Amino acid sequence: MRKFWHKWPLALVMYTDENLRPPVVGADGTIWRTAGTARGAVVRIHPDYEADTGILHHELNHVCSFWELMAAGAAVGLGFTGVCLLVFGGGFYLAFVWIAALAAVLLMRKMKAYKVRCEAMAYAAQLKHHQRNGLPSELASLAARLASPVYDFGLTQVEAERLILKYV
């Protein structure tokens, strides 16, 4: 297993087949395998895809989303901390504010619209990387992946293409 620290966004990148989602079989019998996954600031990419830097950019886009959520949660928490200090003098209220900010961040990660947006942005980043570097990449194949049962968003291929193009 090869691993390294990516500097920006800060992430631990590992080329391993451990902790990747199992293959998903579509209604038409197509088998969809997971090439990579990002959980927080940890990226796992299957070793078969080590040469595909587009997948790395896709997963690093998810890491950016993670850091944005953490920053938003911290900003909300700090803002309410100031209010609690001024109004209530701190104490128990501070703990409540930070728990509420963390809960808001975790709930956001469960919202379907947010998840669809994050995946579309990640596929757009992958497409842009391939285009910038003259690598072969087809919008249709990326959209098919976004519309696949791997994500279960209920998107058609045309809707997935529009979403990806929105962020290119």
Secondary structure, DSSP 8 states (H G I E B T S, - for coil): -EEEEETTTTEEEEE-STT----EE-TTS-EE---EEEETTEEEE-GGGTT-HHHHHHHHHHHHHHHHHHHHHHHHHHHHHHHHHHHT-STHHHHHHHHHHHHHHHHHHH-HHHHHHHHHHHHHHHHHHHHHTT----HHHHHHHHTSTTT-----HHHHHHHHHHT-
